[in-house]
Every structure is written in C-alpha cells, then in structure tokens.
Amino acid sequence: MKLPDADFLPGSPVARASALVQLNTISPLLGYLKARSYDVDQLMEAHGLTLEAAKDPSRLVQAEVIYGLVESLARAIGDPWLGVHVGEHLDLEAWPITQDALKGGETLGQILTGLVLSTVKFTASARHRLEIGPVQSSYCVERTFRPRQVPLQNIGFTFATFLRILDLLDDTRATGDVVLETPSALALPPGYRGLDIRETGSPVQVIRFPSKLLRSRAVNRLARTPATEALLERPSLTRAIAAVAPEILNRHEDNLQQAVAEAIGLAPAELEAGLSVLGTSLASELRRARLALACDALETTDTPIADIAAQLGFSAAANFSRFFKSNTGETPRAYRQRLRRVPTGKR
C-alpha cells in the first residue's frame, strides 16, 4: 500500500493550500446578514475579500480564509451559532451545492448521493461520503486538512443544512432517531432540536440515521419554509437558554447571567450581545422559561405549588403566585384546577 506523501498530510502546508473553496458558496451567509441589515463590507475587507468577489463563481479561496471570515462575523454580531442559523434559513433550491443535489432525484438516497457528487464541484476542503448499512446509515464530512481552529460555524451550518433536507421527507418523524456526532459540542446550541448529540473530538462530523429513510421521498420542495424555524419558532440562542434554565433556576444562582453564559459556552458579554441582536434580554428569556416550566408542572404533575416555586428559583411561593398571575391572569392554583376540569382532548 502506498503511503501518502508527507506534503499532503492533513496538517501540511500543501494540504492547507490545496483546500480551496468557491467563494460564492458563502452567499447564504451574506444574504442572511444583509436581510438583517448588517454591513459586512468591513469584515470582508479585513480578510482581503469584497462582496463583489463573493458573487464570482470562478473566485477560489483557501478554506481557512472562509473559516476565519465566518467565525469573525459570528463574533462581531454576537451570535455563537451563526452557522446554524444560516443553515436553518438556507434556500435549498438556490444554494449551488444543494440546488445541484436536489436535481439528483426524489428520494433521500438519491438526494444524498447527489450531495456527495455535488460537493466536489465546489470545494476541495472536505470529502463527503454516504455509508449505507442494513439498519443505520451515515453521512460523513471529513476535512482534507487540519484547520488552525475548529470551524464551529461551518460544522453547525452542515448539520443544520442536512436536517433541513430531512425535513423535506414525507416521513414526519424523519429526525426522530438521528444522531449527530460533532467534533465540538460548541458548534450546536445545547439540546438542539432534541436530538442525540455526541461530542467526539474527531475531525469528522457524522449524521447517523435509519437506513429506511433513504427510500423516503422529498415533499413540498417549493415551499422552503425554514424547517427548524417552523418547528421551534425561537432562535437557537434563546432555545439554548430554555434548555439550561431548569437546572440553573433550581440552583438559585446569585449571578444568573454568569451561570447561563457558562452553561452554554459563552462569555457574559457575548450572551448579552447575542440577545441584543435578537431584540430580547436574559431577563425576558428567563421569564419566558419560568412561565413555560410552571405551566407544564401545574398541568402534568401533582407537585405542590410551593415546590414548583422553589424549583423555579423563587424564594417564596407568594412571589411565584404573583409572577404567575401577572403573566397569565390566574393564580397557579386556579390554573391547575381549571385544567383538571377540562376533559382530555378538549383543551
């Protein structure tokens, strides 16, 4: 067996230099930022790029440049999961790589085969492969060189885009048994879409899914409503806060901002900036989380109201009752009693 030339090993200068990407593949990112009134010219110029060059399909750049650009943009707007958000809003019919893949057929198996073949036309920085087994199959993305830093935004974008494709299927439970194996858990919001997320530390990111889905057909291909936006409604940063809120509230933390930021892998300033971009605040999101948790506990459990108050970080049941009534117009007791009187299926 011939061993690879040392110049082409993942960490070598030659491998890094040969990992080229068509610059216009970042068009979804630029479109996402422009739609939200961000001026990205200055950041593009800081990386030796222009918006005009990003429209040129013949312009090639090193993948490292793309990774650095996207990470810089994410930091600048205070969004640690910018790649995920761009993937969630991606127009699959318009982005060159997925547009080409969708022409390959109607079933998931045909589309993923098309995606493998399409990717090599646009980038040499990563190898995509589809591994099919009798029960479980895998879609793998392996970078052809070792980046200087983990490309968190690109990893998140790839996962979100793949899940968008699964959302097209006529199987409404297509993502139910999906496993995401990520080089770093920081690439995805905590509890993202309720999926099984495993941090591997490997340079390869993997999506594992039931093989039976390969025969499922893509439906509603023209609607293109961002699937995760329709299903989850709230942006990923606020969903991450909701995911960590129960444990943090139950601990009665003195510094909630510090505790929440640490739990989701951000600095407090980054958390504040990210929420500001979304037009909300930590206080608003914790109030939303407290109310949702309270309603669920009152409706689905027999936990005493005083215990629910303590679990949600209130120092006294009376404080919880005032909070709940000011947000719902009912006391916790009245809310629970009303729901218990409503017949099942008529709520």
N, C-alpha and C positions, 0 to 999 in steps of 0.2 A: 504494500500500500504506500502510495507516495504521500509524504508528509507535506503540509502546507508550507510555502516559503515564509520565513520569519517576517518578511516585509508585509505580509498580508494577514498576520495575526490580528485579532480584534483591537488590540491597543496600539498597533504600529502606526507611524505617520502615513504610510502608503494607504493602509486600510481607511484611516480617517479621511484622507484627501479624496479617496475614490468613492466615498459615501456621499454621492450627490443627489440632490432633490430638485425637481422643477419648482421654482419659486412660486408659481401661480397656484400651487396646492395649498397655500396659506390663505387663499381668497375667502374661505368661510370665516376665518378668524377676523380678517379685516372687515368683512361685511357685518359681522356680529358687533364689532366695536363701533363702526360707523352708525349703525342703526340705533346705538345708544349714545350718540353724539360725542364720542371720544375722538380726539385729534391724535392720530397715531403717526403723523409725519415725522415728528421729532424723534420718536423712538426708532422708527425705521431708519432714519438718517444716522442715528447713533451706531447702527450696525452696518453702515455703508450701503443701505438699501433705500429705494424710493417706492412710493405707491405705484408709480408708472411701471417700474420694472416688475412689480408683482403681477402685472397683467400680461406679461410677455411669456408665452408658453415655452419659448426657447431659452429662457434665462435659467441657468443651473447654479445652485449654491451648495456649499457643504452643509450636511445635515446639522453639524454643530452650530452653524450660524442660525438655522431655524430654531433649534432648541433654545439657544440663548435669547433670541428675539422673543419667543413665546413666553419664556419664564420672566423676562423683563417686563413684558406687557402685563402679565398676571400680577407681579409685584406692584406695578405702577397704579393699577386700578383697584388694588386690594382684594383681588379675587383669587384665592388659592386653588380653585378648581375651574379656572377659565377654560381649560381644555375640555372638561366635562360639559360645561355649559354650551360651548360651541358645537360639540357633537350632538347635544340634545336638540339644538335648533338647526342642524345641518339639513339643507335641501338635498336629499339623496339623488334627486333627478338632475341636479345642476352641477354638483361637485364632480370634476372629471373622473376621479377614481371610482366612485360608486355609480356614477352615470354609466360608465363602461361596463361595470359588473352587472348592473340590473338588466343590461341587454342580453345577458347570457342565458336567461331562462326565467321560468315562473316559480320553480321550487327553491327552497333554501339551499339544497345541494348544488343546484345549477348556479345560483347567485354567488355562493361562496367560492365555487370553482372559478367563476368569472372574476371575483375579487382577487384571488391569488394571481391569476393571469394579468389582471389589470394593473396591479400594484407595481410590477416590474417595469411597466412602461413609463412610470412617473418617478420612481425613486430606486436608487441602488443602496440606500442606507439601511434597509430592513428586508428580511426574507419572510414571506408569509407562506404558511402551509396548512393544509387541511388533512387531518388524520382521522380516518373513519374506522370505528370499531363496531362490533355487533350490538353493543348496548350503549356505549358512550363514545362520542366523537369530540375532537378538539380542534380549535382554530388557534394557531400559534404565530406569534410575531417575534422574530429574533433579529436584533440589530447586528449589522455586519461589522460594527466596530464598537469599542467601549467608549461611550461619551465621558467627558470630563465630569459631568454631573448627571444624576439620574434625570431623564427627561420626563418629569412628572406630568406636565401638561399634555405631551404627546401620548403618554400612556393612558391618561384619562380620556383624551379625545378618541383613541382607538376603541376603548371599552364602550364608551357612550355610543359611538357610531355603530358598533356591532349590535348592541342592544336595540338600537333603532331599527336595524334590519330584522331582528327577531320580532319586533313589534308589528311588522308588516304581515306576519303569518296569520293564516286562518285559525291556527290553534291559539285560543285566548290565554292559555296557560304556558305559552312558549318559554317564558323566562323563569318559570317556577322551579326548575331543577338545574338552573345554570350555576356554575362555579367559576368565579374569576380568580385567577392566580396572578398576582401582581408583584413586580419587583419591589415595590414600596407601597405600603398602605396609605401613604400621604397623597398618592395620585387620585384617590377617590374619597368622597365625603364618608364619614362614619355611617354605617348602616345603609349604604347606597342601595336604593331600590329594594331593600330587604333581602339582598342576595347573599350567598355564601362567598365571602371574600377572604382569600388566603394570601398572606404576605410570604413570598418565597425567598426573596433576596436574589433570585436567579435573574439573569439579563433577559430571559424570555418571558413574555406575557402570554397567558393561555386563557382561552374561554372554553370550558367544558360544558357539553350539553347533550341531551338524549339523542341518540342517532335517529330515532323515529322522526325527529323534526326535519331531517333532510328531505323528506318527501312532502312536507307541508308546503302549501302554495302561498305566495305573497298576494295579499288582497289590498284594496284601497290604495293603490300605488300612486294615485294622483293627488290625494288629499294632503299628504305630507304634513299633517299637524305634528309638531314635535311630541313624540310619544311620551317621554317622561314628564313633559310639561302638562300634558293632558291627564296623565295618571296621578301625578304627585302635586301638581299645581304650584307648589312653593319652590323657590330656587334652592340649589343644593346646600348653600351655606346655612340657610335657615332650617333646612331639614336636618343638617348635622347638629345644630343646636338642639332641635327637638329630640334627637336620638340620645344625646348625653344628658339632657335636662333631668330625667327622673333620678338618676344616681346623684347628681350634683345637688339638686334640691333636697333630697333626703339627707344629705350630709350637713345641711345648714351651714354652707360655706360663708365665711365673712366677706371674702372678695370674690363675688360671682364672676366678674369679668375675667379675672386671672384664672379661676378654676375652669371656666368654659373654654377659654383660649388654649389652655394646656391640654384639655381633653380632646380637642380637635386638631392639635398640632400647629397652632398659630401663636404669634406674639399678640398681646392685648391690643397694641396699636393696629396690627393687621386685621384683627377681628373687628375693631371699631370702624376702620376704613372700608372693609368689605360690606358691612351692614349699611354704612352711609351710602355707598354706591347703590344699594338695593332700596334705599329710601326707608329704612327701618332702623331699629336700635335693639340692643340686647335686652333692655327692659321690656320693649314691646314683644319680642320673641319669647322671653321667659313668661310673660303674662299669657301669651297665646298657648304656650306649652302647659302651663299650670291649669288653664281652663280646660284644655283637651283632656289632660290626665284626670282632672277632677270629675268631669262628666263621665268618662269611661269607668272610673272607680264607683261612682254613685249608681251607674246603670247596670254594671255587670258583676259587682261584688256586694257582699254584706258587710264590708269593712266599716267599723264605726267612724262617724264623721270626724271625731277628734283625731283618730289615727290617720285618716286621709289628710287632714290639715298638717299633721306633723311630717308626713311623707313628702308633702309639697313645700316644706320649708317655712311654714307659718309657726310663729311662737305660741299662738293660742287659737283655739277653734273659733272664737269670736271674730278674730281677724280674717280667718278663712271665709266665714259666713258673709262678712261684709264684702270681701273681694268677689265672692261668687255672685252675690245678689246684685252688685253694681254692674256686673258683666252680663248677667242673664235675666235679671228682673225677678228671680226666685231665690229663696234660701236653699241650701243644699238638701235639707230635709224635704221641703216641698217638691223640689225637682225629682228626688228619688221616689217619693210617694206618687207623683203624677205618672212617672214612667211605669211603676209597678201596676198602676190601674189600667194602662193601655194594653189591650190584647196583643199577643205576639203576631207580628206580620202587619200590624196596622200603625206602626209608629211613623 
